[in-house]
Amino acid sequence: MENWKLTNLGDVANFVRGPFGGSLKKEFFVDEGYAVYEQQHAIRNQFHSVRYFIDENKFKEMKRFELHENDIIMSCSGTMGKVAIVPNNIQKGIINQALLKISPSNKLDSKFLENYMKSVTFLNYLNAEVKGVAIKNVASVKDLKQIPILLPPLTEQQAIVEKLDFAFDAIEKAKANIEKNIENAKELFQSKLNAIFSQKGESWEEIEIGKLCVLKRGHNPPKSNFIYEPKDGYVRFYQIRDGSSDKFAVYVPDTPQLQRVEPNDILIVAYRHVGRAFRGVTGCFNVALCKVSNRDRSVLNDDYLFYIIPTNFVRGELLKQSERSLIPSMSVEHLKIIKIPVPTLDIQNEIVKQLDQLKLQTNLLQEKYIHKLANLEELKKSILEKAFKGELV
């Protein structure tokens, strides 16, 4: 590290924050022309899908915001600090107000800078308060320029980038294998699920879901009523993306118009991701979901019903029906007449016990794989930190 020098980013790169919103209003956009690059291009690291364009006159007026090969863009509003390096042969265009353009000098390798901006060291600087102002809120160019970087000679930067590329490629391959193993575990459980319900005995009846359950579609309250924390007088409002997770939890005022969901009720997705099922706890649900409530627990085990929904008997039939629609959707009337195999209650209980054990084993296997993925992410962070401390071997 004898030749490494501590400097500020502003000394080795040029910074240009996107134009003020008033100078790039939607009224300036045209159907085709010069691209306007947005936050999504930094967040998703892609430059081929463009939504907005400006004409040549507007482009010439905003020439200083033009993107060039090896520039780096960084998201500066909402999702802060996501970076992407500009590839060659992109469509000529400019950045919008939510992006920052960084153009490295001839002393700084673009890929070296991109990796540095993904490191914990850089992100800590980015999220720290500088002169009493939180950069993550305002993304001050002046403060960003003063972020320090320990800079080796250019040839050593390029050698470090080569080592990082090699290491990260190996990590991504390992992650891909683990993710495939997770999918295989899910598919294996699904396969066994279908197999178990297909082994019908003589005492098994085939009964329409509508005769076993009460089915209700949801209700959509105004979005202006949504809040995102629990509050007295409000109830949980389940939507397609919820599953049983609290990550996207929304709450709405408790009114008589709402369709209620109670423990052991099953919510089936009726739009786009047709047939996916989950259980709510208590609350209400939107019109894109269908509630399935067991009529008689002396005839049908709640868990048996929940396990059979994702199988070929139910979801498979719903998907066949939805294929006829431009946007997949489910008819509640069609769900009512789908027949499911129903053995005696003691056999249902035994099947549930067997599937609970299989589900537990599958979940433990998935948790093991997810832990491995987390370890690989930590390894990636560790390698980055070593790289910018001159400790990479």
N, C-alpha and C positions, 0 to 999 in steps of 0.2 A: 504493500500500500504506500510505498515511498513516493510514487508519482501521483497519488490521488490528491485532489485539491477540493477543499470545501468552498462552495460558491452558492449563489442564489439562483433560482430558476430564471429570474428575470435577466440575469447576466448571460445566459446561454440559450435563451429562446425568446421569441416574440409572441406576445399575448394580444388577442383581439376578442373582446366580448361581443356577442351578437348584437344586432341593431336594436334600438328602442322600438317597442311595439308599434308606435305611431308611424314609423317609417316603413313598416312592412305589414300593412293591414290586409285583410282578406280581399278587399276590393281591388288590390293590385294583382291578384293571382289570375293566371290564364290556364287554358286547358293543356298547353304544352309549351315548352321553352326551356329556361334555365331552372335547375332543381333548387328547391329550398329544403335544406337538411334540418332535421328536428332532433328532439331528445331521443326518439326511438332509435335513431341511427347509432347513437353512442351506447344506449342501453342494450340494444340487441346486436351490436357490432355488425351491422349490415348496411349497405349503401345502394342496393339495387331497387328497393321498393320506395318510391317517392310519391307523396300525395299532392304537393303544391309546386307550382311553377310561376316564374315571372318572365316578362318579355325582355328583349335585348336592352331597351332603354333603361329599364329599372335595374337590370344587371350591371350596366355600365355605371349607373349612379351609386351602386352598392359594391363596387369592385373590391374594396378593402376587406370585405367579408367572404371573398371567394376561397374555396377550398382547393388545396393542391396535394398531390401525392406526398405521403409521409408527414403531412400535418396530423396533429392529434386533436380530436374533439372531446370535450368533457361536458357532461350534463350539469347544469347549474341551477335547476329549479325543480323542487319536489324531490325527485330521485337524484341526489347529489353525488358527484364524483365518479360516475361511470365513464370509462374512456374507451376510445377506439382509434386505431391508426388508419388514416385514409389510404386505401389501396390505389394502384394505378388504374387508368381507364374508367374512372367514375364519370357519371354525367356531370358536365360543367355546372357549377351552382354555388350557392352561398349558404351560410349558416343563419338560423333564425335567432330570436332574442334569448332562447333558453340554452344556448350552447356557448362554449368558449373554444376558440381556435388557438392552438399552440403550435408555432412553427419553430422547430429546433434549428440552431445555428450549425455551422460546420464543425463545431466542437462537441456536438451532442448527437448520438445515434438515436433515431426515432424509436426504435424498438426498445432500446435501453430505457428511454424516458417513459414509454408506455408501461413497461414492467415496473418501473419505480412508482408510477402513479397508481399501480394496483397493490403496492406494498402497504403493510400496516403502518410503517414509518410515515409515509406520505399521507395516508388517510387520517392518522392522528394529528398531523399538522393541519389538515383540511378541516377537521372537526373541532380544532381547538379555538379558543378565543384569542384573537390578535388585536391588541390595543383596545380591548373591551368589546370588540364586535365579533359575533359568531360567524365565521366564514360560511358555515353550512347554510346560513340563512340568507346571506347577501352576496356571497361569491365575489368579494371585492378583488378586482384584478391587481390593485396595488399590493394587497396583502398576499395574494397568490404568488406574485413575482418574488416575494421575500422568503418563500419557503426554501430552506437549505437543501442542497444535494451534494453528496460526496462523489466527486467525479474523477474516474480514472482516465488515462489517455484513450483516444478514440479506438485504437486497435484492441485495447483491453476491454472496452465496452462491448465491442462486437464479439469478442471471445466469450464474454459473460452471457451475452444474448444467445449464442450458439449452445452453451451449456444449459441455459434455462429452457430453450426450445426442446432439447433432447430429454431433459428431465420431465417437463410438462407433457410431452408427447407420451412418455411411458405412463405417467399418472392418468392421462385421459383414457388410454387403452385399458388400464386397470379399472377405472371407473365404469367404462362401457361394459366390461365383463361382469362387474358387480351388479350394474343396473339390469343386465340381461338375466342374471341369476334371480333378481327380485321378481322380474316379470315371469320367469319360469316357475317360481314358487307360487305366484298368483294363478298361473294357468294350470298348474298341477292341482291346486285346491279346487278350481272351477271344474276341472275334468272329473275329479272324484265326486264333486257335488252332483254333477249330471249323472254319473254312473250309479250313485246310491239311490237317487230318485227314480232311475230307470228300472231298478230291480223290483218290480211290482209283484206282490204275492196275490193269492186267490182272494184274500179278504179285503183287498184294496178296492176302493170305489173311485171313480172319476167324477168329480163334482165341480160345477161352475163356481168361479170365485165370487160372483154376485150372490150366490145362495149361501156362501159361507161368511161373507164380509159385507160391511157397509162401505161404499166408495163415495168420496166427496172431492171435488176440485176446490182449489183455494180462492182467495180474494186478495186483490191488490189495493191497499190503502195508498193515499198520496205519498210520493217520495219526500215531500216537504215535511212529513211527520216523522221521518226516520231520525233516530238518535243512535249513538254507537256505544253507549254505556248503559247498564241496567239502571232503572229509575222507578220509583213508586208510581203505579198507574200505567206502566208500560209492560208489554210482553215481548218475548222473543219472536222474531219474524223470520221464518225459514224460507230460503230461496234455493235455486238450483245448486249454486256453488257451495252451499253450506256443508253438506254431508252432516256429520255430527260434530264438526269442528267449530270452535269459537273464534277462529281466525277472522271470519268475515261477519261476525255477529251484528245484527241490526235489531233495534227495538222500536215498537210502534205503540201508540195509545191503545189501551184495551177498550174496544168498543163491541157492541153486539153484532156488528156486520162481519166481524172476523170469523174465519173458519178455524176452530180450535183443534189442537193436536195434544194428545195425552200420552203418557208412558205406554209403551208396547204398540202404539199406532205405528204404521209403516208409511213413510212418504216415498212415493215413486215419481221419478222425474218424467214428465209428460211432454217435454219439448227439447229438441236437439239431442241431448244425451239420454234418449228414451230408455226406460226400464231400469236405470240405476236406482237403487233403493237405500234408504237409511232411516234411522229412527230419530225422531225428535224427543225432547224431554217433556216440556210443556210450552205452550205458546200458540202461534198461529202460522199459516203458511200461504204462499202466493199461488197465483192461478196456474203457474207452470208446474205445479206439483199436484199429485193426487194422493189423498189419504185413504189408506186401507185399514179398516178397524174390524177385528175379529168379532163375529156375532155371538159365538157360543164356545167358550173354552172347554166345555165338556166334550166337544166334537173335534176342535182344532187347537193344537198347541201353538202359541204365539211365535215361538222360536222356529218351529217347523215351517210355518208360513213365511217367516223372514228368510229362512235359508232357501226356500224353493223359488222365491221371486227372481233371483239372478240366473236361474237355470234355463235350459232350452224350453221347458214347459211354459214359462211365463215370459221372461225377457226375450227369448228367442222368437216367440210368437209376436210380441209387440214390435220387434225390429223388422219382422217380415211385413207387417202392416205399414210401418213407417217408411219403408223403402218406396212406397208409392207417392210420398209427398216430397216436394222440392226441399222443404225444411222438415227434418224428421219430427213427427209429433204423434202423440198417443191418443186414441179414442177411449174414453172411459167406458163407453158402451161395449167396445171390443174387449176391454179388460174383464168386464163382468162375465162374458160368456166363455172365457178361456177356462178349460177344465184342468184341474190338477189332481194327481193321485193322492188319495186320502186313506191311509190304513187306520187301524184301531188306535186309540189314544196311547196305549202302552207301547205299540210299535213306533209311533211318532216320538214318544219320549226317549226311546232307545236310539233312534236315528239322531235326535238332537244331541244326546249325550256323546255319540260317536263323532258328530260334526264339531261339537264344541272342542273336543280333544284335538281333532285335526286342525281346527282353526288356531288353537293355542300353539301347536307345533309350527304352523305356517307363520304366525306372527313372531314367534321367537326367532325363526330363521330370517325373516325380513329385518327384524331389529338388529340381528348380527350383521347383516349386509349393510344396513344403514349406518351402523357404527363404523364399519370399514370405510364407507364413503366419507364420513366425517373425519376419520383419521387421515385420509388422503388429502382432504382440503387443508387440514392443519399442516401436513407435510409440505404442501405447496406454499403456504404462508411462510413456513420456516425456511424453505429454500430461498424465497424472495428476500427475506431478511438477511440471510447469510450473504446473498449476492451483493447487497448494497452496503455491507460492512467489510467487504473484501475477504470473506471467509469461505467462499464457494470453491470446493475442490471436486 
